[in-house]
Amino acid sequence: VLLPDLYYRFDPGFVSDFTQQSMKIMSSYENSLTFKMIISDFERLLHYAKNESLCDDSLVGTVGYCMSGPLAFRLAAEFTDVIKCAASIHGVSLFTKDIDSPHLFAKKIKGEIYFACAENDSYAPTQMITDLNDYLKNLKINYNIETYPGTEHGFVFPQRKGMYNKNASEKHWDKLIDLLS
């Protein structure tokens, strides 16, 4: 497992404590990232894995939560011969009007992709998920979109007080482990 620090360009080691101020900072970092930056970072991770004896760079999966959900989605389309599976867990901005929206690249995906969505999510509204599904069902890719009943954005993290849903979190782990297997 390689876990990049998405914010190393701005504030290495930044960890949100989910306060309003912290979320504002995290949002500014998120809005400063580009897919070009993430693709470059991923290439460096692959290079590291290829040269690290403990890594098997022939079995690559990518997982993104929240703002990194669309990054995992886009990377699956960018590195089609490398990424065998990808997961977006309560991912945001999966289907947008932007010219670089990750859904626009989805037709290139060769691996399996899984989307775990919260039922009540102001950051990833139901309409976005419906639009994404309507778009993807016309492509010849292996995907699954699942909505977790009774959940809110961030339902997998115990630190998200009031949003954490233990049963849904455990289910997401089961699904993720199955996907990665």
Secondary structure, 3 states (H helix, E strand, C coil): CCCCCCCCCCCCCCCCCCCHHHHHHHHHHHHHCCHHHHHHHHHHHHHHHHCCCCCCCCCEEEEEEHHHHHHHHHHHHHCCCCEEEEEEECCCCCCCCCCCCHHHHHHHCCCEEEEEEEEECCCCCHHHHHHHHHHHCCCCCEEEEEEEEEEECCCCCCCCCCCCCHHHHHHHHHHHHHHHC
